[in-house]
Amino acid sequence: MNWDSFIHLAELQGMLLLLLVIGLVMRKTGTITDAGKKSLTDLIINMILPCNIIYSFMIDFSYQIFISCGVVLLISVLIQLMCTTISRFCYNKVGDGKKEVLQYATVCSNAGFMGNPIAESVFGSLGLLYASIYLIPLRIVMWSAGVSYFTNASDKKTVIKKVATHPCIIAVFVGLFLMITQIKLPGFLTQTIAKVGGCTTAMSMFMIGAILAEVNFKTIVSKITMLYTGLRLVLIPLAVYLGCMLFHVEPLLMGVSTVLAGMPAGTTTVILATKYGGDEHFATKCVVLSTVLSLVTIPVWCTVVMMSGIAG
């Protein structure tokens, strides 16, 4: 991992933490009120995130690219299946509220935001292409199985209805349609979607910062948050790395898959916990702790895969 890549990674992480601090200050000073926090959550869920999802699928795509990137797509699908299995069986002894948070945060990392810039910085233009394909299954699972963790109901029919009509799920279908058909929207519409979706990172981190203002900092580091962070940042990417080594996956594919598998908890974990009655304070702790510690683990994983034969 070269110095420029490390600097770029540090800047990304630093920006996230600074946005979080701004949200914390706005909450402490009363700029974000209780009512404002609820309105901000609704705005993110119903407008900003759907635009971000649709725009993320607006990539140059062809069936030839699909075939050439089939391996990374398969790896990504297997990773999502692994994470979904972990979520189903590993948190049964955790109380309600926290369980849903851990399930979602295990399945849905922050690779959707950090994946592409890090892949391009570390692995070049081909790494960016692989990352774009890698993120397709993640985005689909994030807004299908992921949402279902927070939308418990008395029967499966109700759960399916809630998930299927969720604004972010609808956005996934719209995005997939645009990607597969390669239909180009009018310029003004594309720009509007891009501008609204571009607010996702700032608004999400403001939201997390506002909730962090209500959290006792001494409780962020606990046994359960450390165990989750170890799973998210170390064990999951380790399993991906060893699996790729075992099956002699091309080094560049292995590198992209391993690094993106080791991203911290997705910021949407807090947004959904707040919206659907999960433990938003616990979710904030998981996101903050895993994001801070990823400042160490992501460069380590980048170095490991580079030493495995990837040309920077």
TORLO-401072 format. One line per 3 residues: number of its first residue (from 1); their letters; for each residue x, y, z of N, C-alpha, C, CB. Coordinates in steps of 0.02 Angstrom, whole numbers, plus 50000, padded with zeros to 5 digits. Glycine has a CB too. Layout:
NUM> A> X/Y/Z/X/Y/Z/X/Y/Z/X/Y/Z  ...
end
This chain:
1> MNW> 50043/49940/50000/50000/50000/50000/50045/50062/50000/49952/50000/50062  50040/50104/49947/50083/50162/49943/50058/50219/49989/50088/50186/49871  50102/50269/49996/50087/50324/50043/50026/50363/50022/50147/50370/50049
4> DSF> 50019/50377/49957/49962/50415/49932/49896/50380/49948/49967/50426/49857  49895/50313/49941/49835/50275/49956/49818/50280/50030/49844/50202/49936  49869/50277/50072/49859/50282/50144/49830/50350/50163/49925/50269/50182
7> IHL> 49858/50403/50133/49834/50471/50146/49761/50478/50125/49878/50523/50109  49744/50451/50067/49675/50455/50042/49627/50419/50089/49669/50426/49971  49648/50361/50113/49607/50323/50159/49598/50361/50224/49639/50255/50173
10> AEL> 49652/50390/50250/49648/50428/50313/49602/50489/50305/49718/50451/50335  49604/50521/50247/49561/50578/50235/49487/50558/50234/49580/50612/50169  49472/50501/50203/49403/50477/50203/49378/50465/50274/49397/50412/50162
13> QGM> 49418/50430/50313/49399/50414/50381/49394/50478/50424/49449/50365/50412  49442/50523/50413/49441/50586/50450/49379/50627/50435/49503/50626/50435  49359/50627/50371/49298/50664/50352/49237/50635/50387/49289/50661/50276
16> LLL> 49232/50570/50390/49175/50538/50424/49172/50559/50497/49179/50462/50418  49229/50557/50530/49230/50573/50601/49216/50647/50613/49298/50555/50631  49240/50691/50568/49226/50762/50576/49152/50777/50566/49268/50803/50526
19> LLV> 49121/50745/50517/49049/50754/50507/49010/50730/50568/49025/50716/50444  49034/50676/50597/49002/50650/50658/49006/50702/50715/49035/50584/50680  49065/50732/50723/49074/50782/50775/49028/50842/50764/49148/50805/50778
22> IGL> 49020/50863/50700/48976/50919/50685/48904/50902/50706/48978/50935/50609  48882/50841/50692/48815/50820/50713/48809/50820/50788/48800/50751/50686  48861/50798/50823/48860/50797/50897/48853/50868/50924/48925/50764/50924
25> VMR> 48892/50915/50896/48890/50985/50919/48821/51015/50905/48945/51026/50884  48793/51001/50847/48727/51028/50830/48674/51002/50878/48708/51012/50758  48680/50940/50900/48633/50912/50948/48643/50943/51016/48641/50836/50952
28> KTG> 48705/50951/51037/48720/50980/51103/48697/51052/51108/48795/50976/51117  48701/51089/51052/48682/51160/51052/48608/51171/51037/48724/51197/51003  48571/51116/51023/48500/51122/51011/48481/51136/50939/48472/51175/51053
31> TIT> 48531/51139/50894/48515/51149/50823/48475/51090/50796/48580/51158/50782  48493/51030/50818/48453/50970/50803/48413/50953/50865/48499/50910/50781  48348/50961/50861/48304/50946/50917/48277/50874/50911/48244/50996/50920
34> DAG> 48237/50853/50960/48206/50787/50955/48163/50781/50893/48164/50772/51018  48122/50833/50881/48080/50833/50821/48122/50836/50758/48030/50892/50823  48176/50875/50761/48220/50880/50703/48255/50815/50688/48272/50934/50715
37> KKS> 48272/50777/50739/48305/50712/50729/48258/50664/50694/48327/50682/50796  48194/50664/50713/48145/50621/50680/48135/50642/50607/48078/50624/50718  48130/50708/50595/48122/50732/50527/48182/50716/50484/48109/50808/50526
40> LTD> 48242/50721/50513/48303/50705/50477/48305/50631/50458/48365/50723/50519  48283/50589/50505/48280/50517/50491/48233/50502/50433/48259/50478/50553  48174/50531/50435/48125/50519/50382/48150/50545/50314/48059/50554/50399
43> LII> 48184/50602/50315/48211/50630/50253/48263/50584/50223/48241/50700/50266  48307/50558/50266/48360/50513/50241/48330/50449/50213/48409/50497/50298  48283/50419/50250/48255/50355/50229/48212/50362/50166/48213/50326/50285
46> NMI> 48172/50413/50163/48121/50418/50110/48144/50455/50047/48061/50451/50137  48197/50495/50052/48218/50534/49994/48292/50527/49977/48201/50606/50005  48335/50542/50026/48407/50545/50012/48436/50477/49995/48444/50575/50071
49> LPC> 48422/50427/50037/48449/50360/50024/48423/50330/49958/48431/50314/50081  48358/50334/49944/48335/50307/49879/48371/50339/49819/48260/50318/49872  48382/50404/49821/48419/50436/49766/48490/50412/49763/48418/50513/49775
52> NII> 48522/50403/49821/48590/50378/49824/48595/50308/49794/48616/50378/49895  48545/50266/49810/48544/50197/49784/48536/50196/49709/48487/50156/49817  48488/50234/49683/48476/50236/49611/48539/50259/49575/48417/50282/49594
55> YSF> 48570/50312/49600/48629/50339/49567/48688/50290/49569/48650/50405/49599  48692/50251/49623/48748/50203/49629/48744/50148/49576/48748/50172/49698  48685/50135/49550/48677/50084/49497/48688/50113/49427/48608/50052/49502
58> MID> 48696/50178/49422/48705/50209/49356/48778/50203/49334/48684/50283/49357  48800/50141/49320/48868/50128/49298/48867/50100/49228/48904/50080/49347  48921/50112/49191/48926/50081/49124/48929/50006/49133/48989/50106/49086
61> FSY> 48885/49971/49099/48876/49900/49111/48859/49865/49046/48822/49887/49164  48887/49807/49037/48870/49766/48979/48875/49693/49001/48917/49780/48918  48846/49650/48962/48848/49579/48979/48920/49552/48975/48802/49539/48934
64> QIF> 48961/49583/48933/49031/49562/48929/49066/49578/48994/49066/49598/48870  49052/49638/49022/49081/49656/49087/49055/49609/49141/49064/49729/49105  48989/49593/49136/48959/49548/49185/48995/49481/49186/48884/49539/49169
67> ISC> 49009/49455/49126/49042/49389/49121/49114/49394/49146/49041/49364/49048  49150/49447/49126/49220/49454/49146/49226/49466/49221/49253/49511/49108  49174/49494/49251/49175/49508/49323/49135/49456/49362/49147/49578/49337
70> GVV> 49120/49400/49330/49079/49349/49362/49109/49322/49426/49067/49292/49314  49176/49317/49428/49208/49288/49487/49199/49334/49547/49284/49277/49474  49210/49399/49538/49202/49445/49594/49129/49449/49616/49229/49515/49576
73> LLI> 49083/49443/49568/49012/49442/49585/48995/49380/49626/48968/49443/49520  49023/49322/49607/49012/49260/49644/49041/49265/49714/49043/49200/49606  49101/49293/49720/49132/49301/49786/49089/49345/49830/49203/49332/49779
76> SVL> 49063/49400/49801/49021/49445/49839/48957/49411/49863/49003/49506/49798  48927/49371/49820/48866/49335/49839/48882/49287/49896/48838/49296/49778  48938/49251/49892/48957/49204/49945/48971/49240/50011/49019/49164/49923
79> IQL> 49001/49299/50006/49014/49338/50067/48948/49358/50100/49056/49400/50050  48900/49379/50059/48835/49399/50087/48799/49339/50118/48791/49430/50032  48805/49281/50087/48776/49221/50116/48809/49203/50183/48782/49161/50067
82> MCT> 48875/49211/50185/48911/49197/50247/48889/49245/50303/48987/49203/50236  48886/49310/50286/48867/49359/50336/48794/49350/50359/48876/49430/50308  48751/49332/50312/48681/49319/50329/48674/49260/50376/48639/49308/50266
85> TIS> 48715/49208/50364/48715/49149/50408/48740/49166/50477/48759/49093/50377  48793/49206/50480/48819/49229/50545/48765/49267/50583/48881/49274/50535  48730/49312/50547/48678/49352/50579/48621/49310/50606/48652/49403/50529
88> RFC> 48607/49256/50572/48550/49214/50591/48564/49174/50654/48531/49168/50534  48626/49151/50662/48640/49103/50716/48681/49130/50774/48674/49045/50688  48716/49186/50765/48764/49207/50816/48737/49255/50868/48822/49239/50782
91> YNK> 48677/49282/50858/48653/49334/50903/48588/49315/50938/48643/49398/50866  48573/49251/50941/48510/49229/50971/48505/49243/51046/48500/49155/50958  48562/49250/51079/48561/49262/51151/48564/49337/51168/48619/49227/51184
94> VGD> 48565/49378/51116/48567/49451/51126/48496/49477/51129/48607/49486/51068  48484/49524/51173/48416/49550/51182/48390/49588/51122/48415/49595/51241  48323/49591/51118/48291/49628/51063/48314/49700/51065/48214/49624/51068
97> GKK> 48318/49730/51006/48344/49798/51000/48416/49796/50980/48335/49837/51066  48457/49761/51019/48528/49752/51002/48536/49698/50949/48568/49735/51065  48495/49645/50952/48502/49590/50905/48493/49614/50834/48451/49536/50921
100> EVL> 48441/49654/50821/48429/49678/50753/48487/49721/50728/48363/49718/50752  48515/49760/50774/48571/49804/50756/48631/49761/50735/48591/49849/50816  48647/49710/50775/48705/49668/50759/48694/49629/50694/48718/49619/50817
103> QYA> 48633/49606/50683/48618/49569/50622/48629/49613/50561/48546/49543/50623  48600/49672/50563/48606/49718/50506/48678/49740/50496/48561/49779/50515  48712/49757/50550/48780/49782/50546/48830/49729/50523/48802/49810/50613
106> TVC> 48813/49666/50534/48855/49611/50509/48847/49602/50434/48839/49546/50546  48785/49606/50411/48770/49597/50340/48789/49658/50299/48696/49581/50330  48779/49717/50327/48786/49780/50289/48842/49822/50316/48720/49819/50291
109> SNA> 48898/49821/50281/48955/49862/50300/48951/49931/50267/49021/49828/50282  49001/49971/50279/49004/50038/50248/49040/50037/50181/49039/50087/50295  49047/49977/50151/49080/49971/50087/49044/50009/50032/49086/49898/50067
112> GFM> 48978/50019/50041/48940/50055/49991/48965/50126/49981/48867/50057/50009  48990/50157/50036/49017/50224/50031/49092/50224/50020/49000/50264/50094  49128/50184/50059/49201/50186/50058/49232/50140/50006/49227/50168/50125
115> GNP> 49193/50091/49982/49221/50039/49939/49253/50065/49875/49169/49990/49921  49216/50104/49835/49241/50126/49771/49303/50171/49776/49187/50163/49734  49302/50224/49818/49362/50266/49821/49424/50229/49847/49349/50325/49866
118> IAE> 49414/50183/49895/49471/50146/49921/49497/50097/49869/49452/50109/49986  49452/50063/49834/49473/50015/49783/49511/50050/49727/49411/49979/49754  49487/50108/49706/49521/50145/49653/49589/50170/49676/49478/50204/49629
121> SVF> 49592/50194/49738/49654/50221/49764/49708/50167/49771/49642/50255/49830  49688/50109/49795/49736/50056/49810/49749/50011/49750/49711/50014/49868  49697/49995/49711/49703/49945/49659/49697/49972/49588/49652/49893/49669
124> GSL> 49685/50038/49581/49681/50066/49514/49613/50061/49482/49732/50034/49471  49609/50077/49417/49546/50079/49381/49512/50011/49377/49556/50107/49311  49552/49958/49369/49522/49891/49366/49493/49872/49434/49574/49839/49344
127> GLL> 49526/49893/49487/49500/49882/49554/49434/49917/49565/49551/49904/49607  49427/49977/49536/49364/50014/49541/49308/49977/49506/49372/50085/49511  49322/49950/49447/49272/49910/49411/49249/49850/49452/49299/49887/49343
130> YAS> 49298/49814/49479/49281/49755/49520/49241/49775/49582/49346/49718/49542  49258/49831/49612/49222/49854/49672/49150/49871/49654/49257/49916/49702  49139/49902/49597/49071/49920/49575/49027/49858/49568/49072/49959/49509
133> IYL> 49056/49805/49540/49019/49742/49532/49010/49708/49601/49057/49694/49483  49062/49710/49642/49059/49680/49708/49002/49708/49750/49126/49690/49745  48989/49773/49742/48940/49807/49784/48867/49792/49765/48951/49880/49782
136> IPL> 48856/49763/49706/48787/49750/49684/48750/49703/49732/48787/49719/49613  48777/49643/49748/48742/49600/49796/48734/49632/49865/48779/49535/49804  48785/49670/49887/48782/49703/49952/48723/49751/49955/48847/49740/49967
139> RIV> 48714/49791/49902/48660/49840/49902/48592/49806/49899/48668/49888/49842  48588/49751/49864/48524/49714/49860/48507/49685/49928/48527/49659/49806  48555/49652/49960/48544/49621/50026/48530/49675/50079/48604/49577/50046
142> MWS> 48566/49730/50074/48558/49784/50123/48486/49808/50127/48603/49842/50105  48453/49812/50069/48385/49839/50068/48332/49786/50058/48380/49891/50013  48350/49723/50071/48300/49670/50071/48304/49633/50138/48311/49619/50011
145> AGV> 48351/49586/50144/48360/49550/50207/48378/49599/50263/48414/49496/50201  48419/49650/50247/48440/49697/50297/48382/49735/50328/48488/49746/50267  48338/49761/50287/48280/49798/50312/48234/49753/50352/48241/49830/50254
148> SYF> 48229/49690/50332/48183/49643/50365/48202/49632/50438/48182/49576/50328  48266/49641/50457/48286/49633/50527/48250/49683/50572/48361/49641/50534  48235/49742/50545/48204/49795/50585/48129/49799/50577/48235/49861/50567
151> TNA> 48100/49760/50532/48028/49766/50518/47992/49702/50539/48016/49780/50444  48002/49682/50600/47968/49623/50626/47893/49634/50629/47995/49605/50696  47856/49582/50612/47783/49584/50615/47758/49515/50635/47753/49607/50548
154> SDK> 47693/49511/50646/47663/49448/50671/47663/49393/50618/47593/49460/50695  47665/49410/50555/47664/49358/50503/47711/49379/50446/47593/49346/50477  47733/49328/50408/47781/49340/50355/47752/49384/50299/47804/49274/50326
157> KTV> 47687/49378/50287/47656/49418/50235/47663/49492/50249/47582/49399/50228  47654/49511/50312/47660/49581/50331/47732/49605/50323/47636/49592/50403  47780/49561/50344/47850/49579/50337/47869/49590/50264/47895/49524/50368
160> IKK> 47847/49543/50221/47863/49548/50150/47834/49612/50120/47836/49487/50112  47772/49629/50141/47740/49689/50116/47779/49752/50138/47667/49694/50141  47800/49753/50202/47838/49810/50227/47904/49818/50189/47852/49803/50302
163> VAT> 47939/49763/50179/48003/49765/50145/47995/49784/50072/48039/49697/50150  47946/49753/50038/47936/49764/49966/47916/49836/49950/47883/49717/49939  47883/49868/49996/47860/49937/49984/47906/49990/50014/47790/49946/50011
166> HPC> 47962/49967/50042/48009/50014/50071/48040/50057/50016/48064/49976/50112  48046/50122/50026/48073/50166/49974/48142/50144/49948/48079/50236/50001  48183/50117/49991/48250/50096/49970/48248/50032/49928/48295/50085/50031
169> IIA> 48200/49988/49943/48192/49928/49902/48168/49948/49832/48141/49879/49934  48120/49993/49829/48096/50017/49764/48153/50048/49725/48038/50068/49772  48196/50084/49760/48254/50115/49728/48302/50063/49700/48290/50160/49777
172> VFV> 48310/50007/49734/48353/49953/49709/48326/49926/49643/48359/49896/49761  48261/49915/49640/48230/49889/49578/48239/49939/49521/48156/49873/49589  48228/50002/49536/48236/50054/49485/48309/50056/49461/48214/50124/49513
175> GLF> 48355/50054/49509/48426/50056/49492/48448/49996/49451/48467/50059/49555  48426/49936/49470/48443/49876/49432/48416/49881/49361/48415/49813/49466  48355/49906/49354/48325/49913/49287/48366/49961/49244/48252/49939/49293
178> LMI> 48387/50016/49272/48427/50065/49235/48495/50036/49217/48435/50129/49275  48524/49998/49263/48590/49970/49250/48588/49917/49195/48618/49940/49314  48539/49872/49200/48534/49817/49151/48515/49843/49082/48483/49765/49175
181> TQI> 48468/49889/49079/48445/49914/49014/48490/49969/48986/48374/49941/49020  48531/49999/49031/48576/50054/49012/48536/50113/48984/48628/50030/48961  48474/50121/49007/48434/50180/48988/48464/50242/49021/48359/50170/49009
184> KLP> 48473/50294/48982/48500/50357/49008/48443/50406/49023/48550/50388/48957  48439/50427/49084/48388/50476/49104/48407/50545/49079/48379/50477/49180  48358/50590/49071/48374/50659/49052/48425/50690/49100/48310/50702/49051
187> GFL> 48469/50731/49074/48523/50759/49114/48501/50793/49178/48561/50807/49073  48447/50832/49174/48425/50868/49234/48402/50820/49289/48367/50916/49217  48371/50763/49267/48348/50714/49316/48406/50677/49347/48299/50664/49282
190> TQT> 48455/50657/49306/48514/50624/49332/48551/50668/49382/48561/50604/49275  48557/50732/49365/48593/50779/49409/48555/50789/49474/48603/50846/49374  48489/50791/49470/48448/50799/49531/48457/50739/49576/48374/50808/49513
193> IAK> 48453/50679/49548/48462/50618/49587/48532/50616/49618/48452/50555/49543  48582/50637/49579/48651/50637/49604/48660/50687/49662/48700/50654/49547  48631/50746/49654/48639/50797/49706/48604/50778/49771/48611/50864/49682
196> VGG> 48543/50751/49765/48507/50730/49825/48542/50671/49858/48433/50712/49808  48561/50621/49817/48596/50563/49843/48663/50580/49873/48605/50511/49789  48694/50634/49847/48759/50654/49873/48757/50680/49944/48788/50706/49829
199> CTT> 48697/50693/49970/48690/50716/50039/48694/50659/50089/48624/50753/50048  48695/50597/50064/48689/50538/50108/48741/50537/50163/48694/50475/50068  48804/50544/50144/48858/50538/50193/48853/50591/50248/48926/50542/50159
202> AMS> 48846/50654/50227/48843/50708/50276/48783/50701/50322/48841/50776/50241  48724/50690/50293/48663/50685/50333/48666/50625/50381/48602/50680/50288  48691/50569/50356/48695/50508/50397/48742/50519/50457/48719/50448/50356
205> MFM> 48799/50550/50444/48847/50561/50498/48822/50614/50547/48915/50581/50471  48786/50665/50521/48755/50713/50567/48707/50677/50614/48717/50768/50527  48669/50631/50586/48620/50593/50624/48654/50551/50679/48578/50548/50578
208> IGA> 48708/50518/50659/48744/50476/50707/48775/50520/50761/48799/50435/50671  48802/50577/50741/48831/50623/50790/48779/50648/50840/48863/50682/50755  48718/50662/50815/48664/50686/50858/48646/50633/50910/48603/50704/50816
211> ILA> 48646/50570/50889/48630/50516/50936/48689/50504/50984/48614/50450/50898  48750/50512/50957/48810/50503/50999/48810/50553/51057/48873/50510/50958  48780/50611/51045/48777/50663/51098/48738/50639/51158/48746/50727/51070
214> EVN> 48695/50588/51148/48654/50561/51202/48685/50499/51234/48584/50545/51176  48744/50479/51210/48776/50418/51232/48833/50433/51281/48803/50378/51172  48839/50393/51333/48895/50398/51379/48957/50369/51345/48880/50360/51446
217> FKT> 49007/50411/51333/49066/50390/51295/49102/50331/51329/49115/50448/51288  49095/50326/51394/49129/50272/51430/49100/50204/51413/49124/50284/51505  49039/50203/51385/49006/50139/51370/49015/50117/51297/48932/50143/51386
220> IVS> 49050/50158/51257/49059/50139/51187/49099/50075/51180/49093/50195/51148  49153/50071/51219/49194/50010/51218/49168/49962/51270/49270/50027/51231  49139/49907/51247/49113/49855/51292/49129/49788/51261/49036/49864/51303
223> KIT> 49114/49735/51298/49129/49668/51273/49092/49654/51208/49110/49616/51325  49028/49672/51204/48988/49656/51146/49008/49699/51085/48914/49665/51161  49023/49763/51096/49043/49805/51040/49112/49785/51014/49043/49879/51060
226> MLY> 49156/49764/51058/49223/49741/51038/49219/49675/51000/49268/49734/51099  49175/49630/51024/49167/49566/50989/49139/49577/50919/49120/49519/51029  49089/49621/50914/49062/49636/50848/49115/49666/50802/49002/49684/50854
229> TGL> 49152/49716/50829/49202/49749/50789/49256/49701/50765/49234/49806/50828  49276/49655/50809/49325/49604/50790/49298/49559/50734/49343/49561/50850  49234/49542/50738/49203/49502/50686/49201/49540/50620/49132/49481/50707
232> RLV> 49179/49603/50623/49169/49644/50562/49235/49662/50528/49131/49707/50579  49285/49679/50568/49348/49706/50541/49403/49654/50533/49372/49760/50584  49398/49599/50569/49453/49550/50567/49430/49481/50541/49483/49541/50637
235> LIP> 49381/49452/50574/49363/49382/50558/49331/49375/50489/49316/49355/50610  49286/49420/50471/49253/49415/50405/49303/49424/50348/49197/49466/50400  49344/49477/50349/49394/49482/50295/49446/49427/50296/49429/49549/50299
238> LAV> 49461/49401/50356/49509/49345/50361/49480/49283/50326/49525/49329/50434  49415/49269/50337/49383/49212/50305/49383/49221/50228/49311/49204/50330  49371/49282/50205/49372/49296/50133/49442/49287/50105/49347/49368/50118
241> YLG> 49492/49313/50140/49561/49308/50118/49583/49235/50113/49607/49346/50165  49570/49196/50166/49590/49126/50166/49552/49086/50113/49578/49095/50235  49488/49100/50104/49449/49066/50052/49476/49080/49983/49376/49088/50056
244> CML> 49494/49143/49970/49522/49160/49904/49590/49127/49894/49529/49237/49897  49630/49124/49947/49694/49090/49942/49684/49015/49928/49735/49099/50007  49636/48985/49961/49623/48914/49954/49603/48897/49882/49568/48892/50002
247> FHV> 49563/48939/49851/49539/48925/49784/49579/48962/49730/49465/48945/49779  49637/48988/49749/49684/49019/49702/49651/49073/49660/49714/48966/49656  49613/49116/49693/49581/49172/49659/49634/49222/49637/49529/49207/49705
250> EPL> 49623/49252/49580/49669/49303/49553/49684/49355/49607/49640/49337/49490  49748/49373/49617/49768/49418/49672/49728/49483/49675/49840/49434/49666  49716/49515/49618/49679/49578/49619/49608/49569/49643/49680/49610/49550
253> LMG> 49575/49516/49620/49507/49500/49644/49507/49486/49718/49478/49441/49605  49557/49448/49741/49563/49432/49812/49573/49496/49853/49622/49384/49824  49614/49542/49827/49627/49604/49863/49565/49646/49871/49680/49643/49828
256> VST> 49529/49657/49816/49468/49698/49818/49417/49666/49865/49439/49706/49748  49407/49601/49858/49356/49567/49899/49373/49568/49973/49349/49494/49876  49437/49558/49989/49458/49556/50059/49451/49625/50092/49530/49532/50064
259> VLA> 49476/49676/50058/49474/49744/50086/49403/49769/50095/49514/49793/50042  49361/49757/50045/49291/49780/50050/49252/49739/50102/49256/49775/49982  49271/49677/50113/49238/49636/50164/49256/49660/50234/49257/49563/50156
262> GMP> 49311/49698/50240/49333/49721/50306/49314/49792/50322/49407/49714/50310  49262/49818/50290/49239/49886/50305/49199/49888/50370/49197/49913/50246  49197/49946/50404/49159/49951/50467/49084/49949/50457/49177/50016/50502
265> AGT> 49048/49952/50512/48975/49949/50510/48947/50005/50467/48945/49953/50580  48896/49991/50428/48865/50041/50385/48829/50095/50426/48817/50009/50337  48834/50157/50404/48801/50211/50440/48725/50203/50441/48820/50278/50409
268> TTV> 48699/50167/50392/48627/50156/50389/48602/50113/50448/48607/50123/50324  48648/50080/50482/48628/50041/50542/48593/50086/50592/48690/50008/50574  48621/50145/50603/48592/50192/50651/48526/50221/50625/48641/50249/50667
271> ILA> 48525/50237/50561/48465/50267/50531/48406/50220/50538/48478/50284/50457  48416/50156/50521/48360/50108/50524/48341/50092/50596/48379/50043/50487  48390/50088/50640/48375/50075/50711/48332/50132/50739/48440/50067/50752
274> TKY> 48348/50193/50720/48310/50251/50742/48239/50251/50714/48345/50316/50723  48234/50233/50650/48170/50235/50616/48122/50180/50641/48180/50227/50541  48149/50121/50654/48106/50064/50669/48110/50038/50740/48122/50008/50622
277> GGD> 48134/50078/50786/48130/50060/50857/48184/50013/50881/48065/50029/50870  48240/50010/50845/48296/49971/50870/48334/50011/50923/48343/49950/50813  48387/49983/50949/48427/50017/50999/48475/50065/50963/48467/49966/51045
280> EHF> 48454/50127/50953/48493/50174/50914/48558/50193/50948/48453/50237/50900  48558/50194/51015/48620/50211/51051/48671/50155/51043/48604/50223/51126  48650/50093/51047/48695/50037/51037/48720/50036/50965/48659/49970/51054
283> ATK> 48676/50050/50917/48696/50053/50847/48750/50105/50836/48635/50067/50802  48742/50162/50868/48791/50216/50862/48858/50194/50889/48767/50279/50899  48858/50159/50945/48920/50134/50974/48956/50087/50926/48906/50098/51040
286> CVV> 48918/50042/50894/48948/49994/50847/48978/50030/50787/48895/49943/50823  48942/50079/50761/48966/50116/50702/49028/50156/50720/48912/50162/50675  49026/50192/50775/49082/50235/50795/49144/50194/50810/49063/50278/50856
289> LST> 49137/50142/50851/49195/50102/50870/49226/50067/50809/49175/50049/50922  49184/50036/50767/49211/50000/50709/49242/50049/50659/49156/49959/50675  49214/50109/50652/49243/50159/50606/49310/50183/50631/49195/50218/50598
292> VLS> 49315/50196/50696/49379/50219/50724/49433/50166/50717/49370/50239/50798  49417/50104/50735/49466/50050/50733/49484/50030/50661/49441/49989/50771  49439/50044/50614/49454/50028/50544/49510/50072/50517/49392/50037/50501
295> LVT> 49525/50127/50552/49583/50168/50533/49647/50127/50538/49588/50230/50578  49646/50076/50580/49704/50031/50588/49696/49969/50544/49713/50010/50661  49638/49938/50545/49630/49873/50512/49629/49878/50436/49568/49840/50535
298> IPV> 49599/49930/50407/49596/49934/50334/49666/49941/50304/49552/49993/50312  49709/49986/50329/49777/49987/50303/49814/49921/50311/49817/50042/50337  49800/49886/50367/49833/49821/50377/49811/49771/50323/49816/49793/50448
301> WCT> 49745/49768/50309/49721/49722/50258/49747/49742/50189/49644/49720/50258  49751/49807/50175/49779/49829/50111/49851/49805/50104/49775/49906/50105  49889/49811/50159/49959/49789/50158/49964/49714/50148/49994/49810/50223
304> VVM> 49921/49676/50183/49922/49603/50178/49910/49580/50106/49870/49572/50225  49858/49607/50075/49842/49584/50007/49894/49609/49957/49772/49609/49986  49923/49668/49968/49976/49692/49924/50037/49646/49928/49995/49764/49941
307> MSG> 50052/49622/49987/50108/49576/49996/50095/49507/49967/50125/49569/50069  50030/49494/49952/50012/49429/49922/50021/49428/49846/49940/49412/49939  50047/49483/49818/50064/49481/49747/50026/49529/49704/50053/49414/49721
310> IAG> 49990/49578/49734/49952/49626/49694/49996/49685/49678/49888/49649/49732  49998/49703/49617/50037/49761/49597/49998/49825/49612/50055/49758/49521  50028/49872/49648/49993/49933/49665/49993/49982/49608/50024/49965/49725
end
